[in-house]
Amino acid sequence: MQGTVTTPLAWFKALADETRLRLVRILSRQELSVGEIVAVLGLGQSRVSRHLGILVGCGLLVGRRDGSWSFYKTAPDGPAAAFLAKLADCLDTAGPEADLTAMAAVLKERRLETRRFFNAIAPDWAALRREVLGELDPAELVREVMPRVGTAVDLGCGPGDLLPVLAERAGAVIGVDSAPSMLGLAERHSAGLAVSVRMGELEHLPMADGEVDFAVMCLSLHHLPDPAAALAEARRVLSPSGTLVVIDFAPHQDETMRRRFGDRWLGFARGQLAGWLVQSGFALTDWAAYPVNKGLMAARTVAKAR
């Protein structure tokens, strides 16, 4: 199908196929890479790609390129999204239950793979991070914008490098990470301080609503399959006047970052990050970029809860 034909006739024609109905069903629940879609449906990649092309061509799906990887999900807004919303009940049964079971297994393995990766590299993480950041010190980027607060949290704290920094200006500090080895290092790194650590996923934080006044996400967002969900969770646990600081990479094309550091996203554009923050209930208050090693740029984004 050439170009994009976003009409009801094109939509109904596109959905008049069992495989495409199955695709829309799973991708309405979760953005997936092509490899993940192939694993869920149990079909060949060329066949899957052909059907994806038809659904993108009529506007029911949107694709996203990130380096050499491609991701797909259903249209998030506009007429196509409204059309799919009206068909939601029908689409919910438009495929075998095995598809949803397989998708759950793929998502679980994705989380376990990330956890295994960070457990394995935990002892070397500080050196690996310095290899990329060079002279840039995340601690100083945090100190520049952090006020004195009651409680602060490091979301994706890793080995806990920033926990003592947060403890300088917070009465209590929490570190959250999904890798047990990282949390063990974080506990040792913050021994004797008013710091506690909790195991959990950033998209489903083990924290109460409004529990903290200041949150930082340092080079953790690009590891997540759903950064927008993590930002929404950060807003949930922040107090009404809380502040979020995100330190992460600007967009780049260095595919080796996936293999060496477990990156899922190759950085974020300012507008992309700002859009997610606004949707999550934040107001962007500051953004600054800094050159680091490997020809990359890191950016610090400061947002206030609203």
Stockholm file with secondary structure:
# STOCKHOLM 1.0

chainA/1-306         MQGTVTTPLAWFKALADETRLRLVRILSRQELSVGEIVAVLGLGQSRVSRHLGILVGCGLLVGRRDGSWSFYKTAPDGPAAAFLAKLADCLDTAGPEADLTAMAAVLKERRLETRRFFNAIAPDWAALRREVLGELDPAELVREVMPRVGTAVDLGCGPGDLLPVLAERAGAVIGVDSAPSMLGLAERHSAGLAVSVRMGELEHLPMADGEVDFAVMCLSLHHLPDPAAALAEARRVLSPSGTLVVIDFAPHQDETMRRRFGDRWLGFARGQLAGWLVQSGFALTDWAAYPVNKGLMAARTVAKAR
#=GR chainA/1-306 SS CCSCCCSHHHHHHHHSSHHHHHHHHHHTTCCEEHHHHHHHHTCCHHHHHHHHHHHHHTTSEEEEEETTEEEEEECCSHHHHHHHHHTHHHHTTSSCHHHHHHHHHHHHHHHHHHHHHHHHHGGGHHHHHHHHHTTCCHHHHHHTTCCCEEEEEEETCTTCTTHHHHHTTEEEEEEEESCHHHHHHHHHHTTTSSEEEEECBTTBCSSCTTCEEEEEEESCGGGCSCHHHHHHHHHHHEEEEEEEEEEEECCCCCTHHHHHHCCSSCCCCHHHHHHHHHHHTEEEEEEEEEECGGGCEEEEEEEEEC
#=GC SS_cons         CCSCCCSHHHHHHHHSSHHHHHHHHHHTTCCEEHHHHHHHHTCCHHHHHHHHHHHHHTTSEEEEEETTEEEEEECCSHHHHHHHHHTHHHHTTSSCHHHHHHHHHHHHHHHHHHHHHHHHHGGGHHHHHHHHHTTCCHHHHHHTTCCCEEEEEEETCTTCTTHHHHHTTEEEEEEEESCHHHHHHHHHHTTTSSEEEEECBTTBCSSCTTCEEEEEEESCGGGCSCHHHHHHHHHHHEEEEEEEEEEEECCCCCTHHHHHHCCSSCCCCHHHHHHHHHHHTEEEEEEEEEECGGGCEEEEEEEEEC
//
